[in-house]
Amino acid sequence: MHMYLVVAAVLVVTLMAVFGIAGITTGWVAPFGRRRVLRPKLWGYGQLLGAVGMSLWMFLGVFPGKFDVVPLVGWFLFMGSLGIQMLAQRPGPAVPPG
């Protein structure tokens, strides 16, 4: 049962990273988020940061005593990525004409 959970977690983190890279390089957003996301590159950076944070938190947090700070940093990265993705759903700053 544990192996199924690990495989599912690896698949989710990999898909998050692929969607983030696609958002950064091409501006592509997954179909379920296209209506809400107004700044796809910022959303891609948030998605990629979330994949890195989630993998640090999930895969290095299981080793007791070896990596004490790294899982906590991963959790903060993941929470920060949620904030970045929230900002990607808002209009950007207005640029004055000229």
N, C-alpha and C positions, 0 to 999 in steps of 0.2 A: 504494500500500500504506500509506503514511504517513497518508493521509486516513482510511482504515478504522480505524486505531488511535486517531486523535484522536476520531473519532465514537464509538467504543466507550468511550473514557475519559470523554468528556462524558456519555454515557448512564449509565455507572456512577456518576459523581459526582452527577448529577442524581437518580438513584434513591436514592442514599444520603441526600441532603438531604431528599427527599420522605418517605422512611421515618422519618428523624429527626424531622421536623416532625409527622408523624402520631403518633409515639410521645410527643412532648411534649404535644401538644394533646389527643389522645383516649386515649392509653394503648394504642394499637394496635401490635402487633408482628407482623412478617412470620411466616407460618405455619411456616417452618423454624426459628424461634427461640422460638416460644411456650412450649415445654416448659421451656426453660432460663432464660428471663428472668423474674425475680421482681419487678423494679422497672422497669416500662416507661418511665417518664418519664426516669429516669437513663440508660437505654439509648438513648432518643431524643436526649438531650443528647450522649452519646458518639458516636452516629451522625452528628449534625449537625457536631460538632467534627471528626470524621474526614473528612467531605466537604469542609469548608473547608481542612483541612490537606492533604488529597490534592490538591485543586485548586491550592493555592499551590505545592506541591512539583512537581507535574507540569507546570503551564502556565507558571509563572514561572521554573522552574529551567533552562529551555532557552536563556535569554538570557544569554550570557556577559558578565560584568562589570557588567551593569546592576543586577541585584537579587541581590547576594551573600548577604545574610542572610535574605531572605524565603523561599527554598526550604528553608533549614535550619530556620527557624521552622515552616514547614509540615510538615516531617518530624517535628519534635518534637510538634506538635499532633496529627498522625495517631497517633503512638505513644502519646501521652497518652490519646487517644480509645479505644485498645484497652484500656488500663487501666481507664477508666471503664466500658466495656462489660463488662469482666470483673467489676467490682464490682456491676454491675446483675444479675449472675447469682447473687449471694449474698443471703441475707436481710438486711434492714436492721437498724439498731440496735434493740434491745429497748426499748420505751417502758414505764417503770414505771406500774402502774395508779394511778389517783388523780386 
